[in-house]
Amino acid sequence: MAIKTIYVCAQCGEQASKWTGKCLHCHAWNSLEEDAVDSNAFQQIQAKTIEISKVSLEDAFAQRLNTGIEEFDRVMGGGMVHDSFVLLTGDPGIGKSTLALQVGLKLAEQGKEVLYISGEESVHQLSLRARRLWKRDIPPSFSLVSANHFESILATIKKAKPDFVIADSVQTFTAEQSSGSAGSIVQIRHIAEQLMSVAKQDAIPVMLIGHVNKEGDLAGPKVLEHLVDTVLFFEGERYQDLRILRAMKNRFGSTMEVGVFAMVEEGLQEVKNPSEVFLKGRKKGAIGSALTVTLEGTRPFVLEVQGLTNAADYNYPKRTAHGVDNNRLQLLTAVLNKHARLKLDQQDVYVNITGGFRVRDPAIDLAVVSAIISSRKEAPLPEGVVVMGEVGLSGEVRPVSQEQRRLKELEKLGFKEVWGNIESKNEILRIRKIEDISGLVRLLG
């Protein structure tokens, strides 16, 4: 046996052949610890090769586990892929465990053997919550395990060989084969690697739940995101009903699709028509309010953008955005100041997307600008008008992508007039072409 000395970072688990004062991976100081491995052991292992022409796509891998929850399946790209490794993350209390439990119950109803492993709740607590979410009899193929010892959890999975595993959560499990306490970076990485091996070698799809840190990023080493096939982010305001499910990474589908849920007493409920929910309670003739249509993947949503301007109390005015990138708001405010001459130098500017929705689509630029102009001039937009367009630094309004898809959504909801630099023709909607900010200002008086 040939012993080889290596150095392992206690913070991220990265290996190095020689000691350095600073880890080259996570940049932590004095974190490398000496370890020894058998170098011959690695030389004796040979990976099995197969010609790509002999790989059959008619096997179970090509099929997907359709959960029956349309919003979830859409984000996944059509359902869970066999032997896939999925990471579900989000803020504490947002509903990650509730979503995972409902997915498991739906699969169990189809006769799939589902194993739910929790390191946070007892079996009695999980059973109570499952009965609250599932008004019918719990399927007999749905099993619960409450444990923190990872080696025993791994043995249970290998013995039971279920069709689907839910592990809640990675920060609560402890592996004896790895150093550190539960939730440490080394522990999280080791546990994730073992579960990935279960998913790939034993062909068992695994959903791992993970927490986020106070900055809103995924807790644990960045390698955790590289190990999994799909990273699902569950977001929303804790004191609002709406929840948004996004795929931050998806090897088997698009990362542009979103799923919309509402948190009700019986758990998470699918929202079939999000536009109706986002516009609920909107006051007619409201000053500083503009309607727009945005795209998330292939789905168009009609949203309300609210803007407010107020005299600044200090020499440096505030620019606050909720649901929109704050840097984007700074840019649009500067464009208005320069090209619309609104004199916002001594005005605080606030922008909000109702419903707690976060938008990255530049097509809402014109709606943000319209809401700010409406508030500053104290003049509401005409009733039933929808505005959409990207605003450039020289004050021009540019066309948006997939215009037809957006216009069809507006037709369906009964809107009659659209403002923007729109190139498509539509017999039902009246289109007012706006090519620059000055034209918008004239329309708003």
C-alpha positions as CSV (number, residue, x, y, z in Angstrom):
1,M,0.0,0.0,0.0
2,A,1.4,3.4,-1.1
3,I,0.5,6.2,1.2
4,K,0.1,9.6,-0.3
5,T,-0.1,12.8,1.7
6,I,-2.8,15.4,0.7
7,Y,-4.2,18.5,2.2
8,V,-7.9,19.0,2.6
9,C,-9.6,22.4,3.2
10,A,-11.8,22.3,6.3
11,Q,-14.1,24.9,4.9
12,C,-14.9,23.6,1.4
13,G,-13.3,20.1,1.3
14,E,-11.1,21.0,-1.7
15,Q,-7.9,18.8,-2.0
16,A,-4.4,20.1,-2.6
17,S,-1.2,18.3,-3.2
18,K,0.8,20.7,-1.0
19,W,0.1,23.0,1.9
20,T,-0.6,26.7,1.2
21,G,-1.7,29.3,3.6
22,K,-4.8,30.1,1.6
23,C,-7.3,27.7,0.0
24,L,-7.2,28.3,-3.8
25,H,-10.9,27.3,-4.0
26,C,-12.8,29.1,-1.2
27,H,-9.9,31.6,-0.3
28,A,-10.1,30.7,3.4
29,W,-6.9,31.2,5.4
30,N,-5.1,28.4,7.3
31,S,-7.9,26.0,6.5
32,L,-5.8,23.2,4.9
33,E,-5.4,20.0,7.0
34,E,-3.1,17.1,6.4
35,D,-4.6,13.8,5.4
36,A,-3.3,10.5,4.0
37,V,-4.8,8.3,1.2
38,D,-3.9,5.0,-0.5
39,S,-2.7,6.1,-3.9
40,N,-2.8,2.5,-5.3
41,A,-6.5,2.1,-4.5
42,F,-7.3,4.6,-7.2
43,Q,-5.2,2.9,-9.8
44,Q,-7.0,-0.5,-9.4
45,I,-10.5,1.0,-10.2
46,Q,-11.5,1.0,-13.8
47,A,-14.7,2.7,-15.1
48,K,-17.0,0.7,-17.4
49,T,-17.2,2.1,-20.9
50,I,-20.0,1.8,-23.4
51,E,-20.4,3.0,-27.0
52,I,-22.9,5.8,-27.3
53,S,-24.6,4.1,-30.3
54,K,-25.6,1.3,-27.9
55,V,-27.2,3.5,-25.4
56,S,-31.0,3.0,-25.6
57,L,-33.2,6.0,-24.9
58,E,-36.3,3.7,-24.7
59,D,-35.4,2.7,-21.1
60,A,-36.7,4.2,-17.9
61,F,-34.3,7.2,-18.1
62,A,-36.2,8.6,-21.1
63,Q,-39.5,8.5,-19.2
64,R,-40.4,11.1,-16.6
65,L,-42.3,10.8,-13.4
66,N,-45.3,13.0,-13.9
67,T,-46.4,14.2,-10.5
68,G,-49.8,15.5,-11.5
69,I,-48.9,19.0,-10.2
70,E,-48.9,20.9,-13.5
71,E,-47.0,23.9,-12.1
72,F,-44.2,21.7,-10.7
73,D,-44.0,19.5,-13.8
74,R,-43.8,22.6,-16.1
75,V,-40.7,23.9,-14.2
76,M,-39.1,20.5,-14.2
77,G,-39.5,20.3,-18.0
78,G,-42.3,17.7,-18.0
79,G,-41.8,15.8,-14.8
80,M,-39.1,14.2,-12.8
81,V,-36.4,12.4,-14.8
82,H,-35.5,8.9,-13.5
83,D,-32.2,8.7,-11.6
84,S,-32.1,12.5,-11.3
85,F,-30.8,14.5,-8.3
86,V,-32.9,17.6,-7.5
87,L,-32.1,20.4,-5.0
88,L,-35.1,22.4,-3.6
89,T,-34.1,25.5,-1.8
90,G,-35.7,28.7,-0.5
91,D,-36.1,30.9,2.5
92,P,-37.1,29.3,5.9
93,G,-40.9,29.0,6.2
94,I,-41.6,29.6,2.5
95,G,-43.1,26.1,2.0
96,K,-40.3,23.9,0.7
97,S,-41.3,20.9,2.9
98,T,-45.0,21.4,2.1
99,L,-44.2,21.4,-1.7
100,A,-42.0,18.3,-1.3
101,L,-44.6,16.5,0.8
102,Q,-47.4,17.2,-1.8
103,V,-45.1,16.0,-4.6
104,G,-44.4,12.8,-2.7
105,L,-48.1,12.2,-1.9
106,K,-49.1,12.7,-5.5
107,L,-46.5,10.1,-6.7
108,A,-47.6,7.7,-4.0
109,E,-51.2,8.0,-5.2
110,Q,-49.9,6.7,-8.5
111,G,-48.5,3.6,-6.8
112,K,-44.9,4.8,-6.6
113,E,-42.9,3.8,-3.5
114,V,-42.0,7.1,-1.9
115,L,-39.7,7.6,1.1
116,Y,-39.7,10.9,3.0
117,I,-36.7,11.3,5.3
118,S,-36.8,14.2,7.7
119,G,-34.1,15.4,10.1
120,E,-36.2,18.3,11.3
121,E,-39.6,16.8,12.3
122,S,-40.7,13.6,14.0
123,V,-42.8,11.0,12.3
124,H,-45.9,12.2,14.3
125,Q,-45.4,15.8,13.1
126,L,-45.0,14.7,9.5
127,S,-48.0,12.5,9.7
128,L,-50.1,15.3,11.2
129,R,-49.1,17.6,8.4
130,A,-49.6,15.0,5.7
131,R,-53.2,14.4,6.9
132,R,-53.9,18.2,6.8
133,L,-52.6,18.5,3.2
134,W,-54.2,15.2,2.0
135,K,-57.9,15.0,2.8
136,R,-58.1,11.5,1.4
137,D,-56.5,8.3,2.9
138,I,-52.7,8.4,2.8
139,P,-51.4,6.0,0.1
140,P,-49.8,2.9,1.7
141,S,-46.8,3.3,-0.6
142,F,-45.8,6.6,1.2
143,S,-43.3,6.0,4.0
144,L,-41.8,8.3,6.6
145,V,-38.4,8.2,8.4
146,S,-37.2,10.6,11.0
147,A,-33.4,10.4,11.5
148,N,-30.3,12.4,11.5
149,H,-27.6,9.7,11.3
150,F,-26.7,9.6,7.6
151,E,-25.2,6.2,7.5
152,S,-28.5,4.6,8.8
153,I,-30.4,6.8,6.3
154,L,-28.3,5.5,3.4
155,A,-28.8,1.9,4.5
156,T,-32.5,2.4,4.7
157,I,-32.6,3.8,1.2
158,K,-30.6,0.9,-0.2
159,K,-32.7,-1.7,1.6
160,A,-36.1,-0.2,0.7
161,K,-35.2,0.8,-2.9
162,P,-38.1,3.2,-3.3
163,D,-39.1,4.9,-6.5
164,F,-38.6,8.4,-5.1
165,V,-36.7,9.8,-2.1
166,I,-37.2,13.2,-0.4
167,A,-34.4,14.2,2.1
168,D,-35.3,17.1,4.3
169,S,-32.9,18.7,4.9
170,V,-29.2,18.4,4.1
171,Q,-28.2,20.8,6.9
172,T,-29.7,18.4,9.6
173,F,-27.9,15.2,8.6
174,T,-24.6,14.0,10.2
175,A,-22.3,11.5,8.6
176,E,-19.7,9.7,10.8
177,Q,-17.4,9.2,7.8
178,S,-16.9,13.0,7.4
179,S,-15.5,15.5,9.9
180,G,-17.4,18.5,11.2
181,S,-20.8,19.1,12.7
182,A,-24.2,18.9,11.0
183,G,-24.6,21.7,8.5
184,S,-20.8,22.3,8.0
185,I,-19.5,22.6,4.5
186,V,-17.6,19.3,4.6
187,Q,-20.6,17.5,5.9
188,I,-23.0,18.9,3.3
189,R,-20.6,18.1,0.5
190,H,-20.1,14.5,1.6
191,I,-23.9,13.9,2.1
192,A,-24.7,15.4,-1.3
193,E,-22.1,13.2,-3.0
194,Q,-23.5,10.0,-1.4
195,L,-27.0,10.9,-2.4
196,M,-25.9,11.6,-5.9
197,S,-24.3,8.2,-6.0
198,V,-27.6,6.7,-4.9
199,A,-29.5,8.5,-7.6
200,K,-27.2,7.6,-10.4
201,Q,-26.1,4.1,-9.5
202,D,-29.3,2.8,-8.0
203,A,-31.6,4.7,-10.4
204,I,-33.6,6.4,-7.6
205,P,-34.6,10.0,-8.2
206,V,-33.7,12.1,-5.1
207,M,-35.1,15.5,-4.0
208,L,-32.8,17.1,-1.5
209,I,-34.0,20.2,0.4
210,G,-31.5,22.8,1.4
211,H,-31.6,26.2,3.2
212,V,-30.4,29.6,2.1
213,N,-28.2,31.9,4.1
214,K,-29.0,35.5,5.2
215,E,-27.8,36.9,1.9
216,G,-30.4,34.7,0.0
217,D,-27.8,32.4,-1.5
218,L,-27.7,28.7,-1.3
219,A,-26.2,27.6,2.0
220,G,-23.1,25.3,1.7
221,P,-20.3,25.1,-0.9
222,K,-20.9,26.1,-4.5
223,V,-20.0,22.5,-5.5
224,L,-23.4,21.5,-4.1
225,E,-25.1,23.2,-7.1
226,H,-22.7,21.5,-9.5
227,L,-23.4,18.1,-8.1
228,V,-27.2,18.2,-8.7
229,D,-29.1,18.0,-12.0
230,T,-31.7,20.6,-11.1
231,V,-31.8,23.5,-8.6
232,L,-35.3,24.7,-7.8
233,F,-35.7,28.0,-5.9
234,F,-39.0,28.5,-4.1
235,E,-39.6,32.2,-3.4
236,G,-42.2,34.6,-2.2
237,E,-43.1,36.9,0.6
238,R,-43.8,35.0,3.8
239,Y,-46.9,37.2,4.6
240,Q,-48.3,37.0,1.1
241,D,-50.1,34.0,-0.4
242,L,-48.3,33.8,-3.7
243,R,-45.2,31.5,-4.1
244,I,-43.0,31.3,-7.2
245,L,-41.1,28.1,-8.2
246,R,-38.1,28.7,-10.5
247,A,-35.4,26.4,-12.0
248,M,-32.0,28.1,-11.5
249,K,-30.4,25.1,-13.1
250,N,-32.0,22.3,-15.1
251,R,-30.1,19.7,-17.1
252,F,-33.4,18.2,-18.5
253,G,-35.4,21.3,-19.3
254,S,-35.6,25.0,-19.5
255,T,-34.6,27.4,-16.7
256,M,-37.0,30.0,-18.0
257,E,-40.3,28.4,-16.8
258,V,-41.9,29.3,-13.5
259,G,-44.7,27.7,-11.4
260,V,-47.1,29.8,-9.5
261,F,-48.7,28.6,-6.2
262,A,-50.9,30.1,-3.5
263,M,-50.4,29.1,0.1
264,V,-53.8,28.2,1.6
265,E,-54.9,26.4,4.7
266,E,-54.8,23.0,2.9
267,G,-51.2,23.6,1.6
268,L,-50.0,24.8,-1.8
269,Q,-52.6,25.4,-4.4
270,E,-51.8,25.7,-8.1
271,V,-52.6,29.1,-9.7
272,K,-54.0,28.5,-13.2
273,N,-54.4,32.1,-14.1
274,P,-51.7,34.2,-12.4
275,S,-52.6,37.4,-14.3
276,E,-56.0,37.5,-12.6
277,V,-54.4,37.1,-9.2
278,F,-51.8,39.8,-9.8
279,L,-54.5,42.3,-10.8
280,K,-56.8,41.5,-8.0
281,G,-57.8,44.5,-5.9
282,R,-56.4,47.1,-8.4
283,K,-58.1,50.4,-8.0
284,K,-59.5,52.1,-11.2
285,G,-58.0,55.5,-12.1
286,A,-55.1,55.0,-9.6
287,I,-52.2,57.5,-9.9
288,G,-48.8,56.0,-10.3
289,S,-50.1,52.6,-11.6
290,A,-49.3,51.0,-15.0
291,L,-50.2,47.6,-16.4
292,T,-47.7,45.6,-18.4
293,V,-47.2,42.0,-19.7
294,T,-44.1,40.0,-18.9
295,L,-42.9,36.6,-20.1
296,E,-41.5,33.9,-17.8
297,G,-40.4,31.1,-20.2
298,T,-43.4,30.6,-22.4
299,R,-46.0,32.0,-20.0
300,P,-47.2,35.6,-20.2
301,F,-48.2,37.4,-17.0
302,V,-50.1,40.7,-16.8
303,L,-48.8,42.7,-13.8
304,E,-49.4,46.0,-12.1
305,V,-46.4,48.3,-11.7
306,Q,-46.7,50.9,-9.0
307,G,-44.6,54.1,-8.9
308,L,-44.4,56.8,-6.3
309,T,-42.5,60.1,-6.2
310,N,-42.1,62.2,-3.1
311,A,-40.1,65.2,-2.1
312,A,-36.8,64.0,-0.6
313,D,-36.0,64.9,3.0
314,Y,-32.3,64.8,2.4
315,N,-29.9,65.9,-0.3
316,Y,-29.5,62.4,-1.6
317,P,-32.9,61.1,-2.8
318,K,-33.9,57.5,-2.3
319,R,-34.4,55.0,-5.1
320,T,-36.2,51.9,-3.8
321,A,-37.5,49.0,-5.9
322,H,-39.4,45.9,-4.9
323,G,-39.7,43.2,-7.5
324,V,-37.4,45.1,-9.9
325,D,-33.7,45.3,-9.9
326,N,-32.7,48.5,-8.0
327,N,-29.9,49.3,-10.4
328,R,-32.4,49.2,-13.3
329,L,-34.5,51.7,-11.4
330,Q,-31.5,54.0,-11.0
331,L,-30.9,53.8,-14.7
332,L,-34.5,54.5,-15.7
333,T,-34.7,57.4,-13.2
334,A,-31.6,59.0,-14.9
335,V,-33.2,58.5,-18.3
336,L,-36.4,60.3,-17.1
337,N,-34.3,63.1,-15.6
338,K,-32.4,63.6,-18.8
339,H,-34.9,63.1,-21.6
340,A,-38.3,63.7,-19.9
341,R,-37.1,66.6,-17.8
342,L,-39.1,65.5,-14.8
343,K,-36.7,67.0,-12.3
344,L,-36.3,63.9,-10.1
345,D,-33.1,65.2,-8.5
346,Q,-35.0,66.2,-5.3
347,Q,-37.6,63.4,-5.4
348,D,-37.6,60.0,-3.7
349,V,-38.6,57.3,-6.2
350,Y,-40.3,54.1,-5.2
351,V,-41.4,51.2,-7.5
352,N,-43.3,48.1,-6.6
353,I,-44.5,45.0,-8.5
354,T,-47.8,43.9,-6.8
355,G,-48.2,40.4,-5.7
356,G,-44.6,39.9,-4.6
357,F,-43.5,38.9,-8.1
358,R,-39.8,39.6,-9.2
359,V,-39.3,40.5,-12.8
360,R,-36.1,40.5,-14.8
361,D,-37.8,41.1,-18.2
362,P,-36.7,44.4,-19.7
363,A,-40.1,44.7,-21.4
364,I,-41.5,46.2,-18.2
365,D,-39.2,49.3,-18.5
366,L,-41.9,51.3,-20.1
367,A,-44.4,50.4,-17.4
368,V,-41.9,51.5,-14.7
369,V,-41.3,54.8,-16.5
370,S,-45.1,55.3,-17.0
371,A,-45.9,54.7,-13.3
372,I,-43.2,57.2,-12.3
373,I,-44.4,59.9,-14.7
374,S,-48.0,59.3,-13.6
375,S,-47.1,59.8,-10.0
376,R,-44.9,62.9,-10.7
377,K,-47.6,64.6,-12.8
378,E,-50.4,63.3,-10.6
379,A,-52.3,62.0,-13.7
380,P,-53.5,58.4,-14.1
381,L,-53.0,56.4,-17.2
382,P,-56.2,55.8,-19.3
383,E,-58.3,52.9,-18.1
384,G,-57.5,49.6,-19.7
385,V,-54.2,50.6,-21.2
386,V,-51.2,48.2,-21.1
387,V,-47.7,49.5,-21.7
388,M,-44.7,47.4,-22.7
389,G,-41.2,48.2,-24.1
390,E,-37.5,48.3,-23.3
391,V,-36.1,51.8,-22.6
392,G,-32.6,52.7,-23.7
393,L,-30.2,55.2,-22.3
394,S,-30.9,57.7,-25.1
395,G,-34.6,57.7,-24.2
396,E,-35.7,55.4,-27.1
397,V,-38.3,52.7,-26.6
398,R,-37.4,49.4,-28.2
399,P,-39.6,46.5,-29.3
400,V,-40.0,43.5,-27.0
401,S,-39.4,39.8,-27.8
402,Q,-42.3,37.5,-28.5
403,E,-44.8,40.3,-29.1
404,Q,-47.6,38.0,-30.4
405,R,-47.6,35.8,-27.3
406,R,-48.0,38.9,-25.1
407,L,-50.7,40.4,-27.3
408,K,-52.7,37.1,-27.3
409,E,-52.7,37.1,-23.5
410,L,-54.0,40.7,-23.5
411,E,-56.7,39.6,-25.9
412,K,-57.7,36.7,-23.7
413,L,-58.1,39.0,-20.7
414,G,-60.1,41.6,-22.6
415,F,-57.7,44.5,-22.9
416,K,-58.3,46.9,-25.8
417,E,-55.3,49.2,-26.0
418,V,-51.5,48.7,-25.9
419,W,-48.8,51.4,-25.8
420,G,-45.2,50.7,-27.0
421,N,-42.9,50.3,-29.9
422,I,-45.0,47.4,-31.3
423,E,-44.3,46.0,-34.8
424,S,-47.0,43.3,-34.9
425,K,-50.5,43.9,-36.3
426,N,-53.6,43.1,-34.3
427,E,-57.2,43.6,-35.3
428,I,-58.6,43.4,-31.8
429,L,-56.1,45.5,-29.8
430,R,-55.6,49.2,-30.6
431,I,-51.9,49.8,-30.7
432,R,-50.4,53.3,-30.0
433,K,-46.8,53.3,-31.2
434,I,-44.3,55.0,-28.8
435,E,-40.7,55.3,-30.1
436,D,-39.2,57.5,-27.3
437,I,-39.8,58.8,-23.8
438,S,-40.9,62.2,-24.9
439,G,-43.8,60.7,-26.8
440,L,-44.9,59.0,-23.7
441,V,-44.7,62.2,-21.7
442,R,-47.0,64.0,-24.2
443,L,-49.6,61.2,-23.9
444,L,-49.6,61.4,-20.1
445,G,-50.1,65.2,-20.2
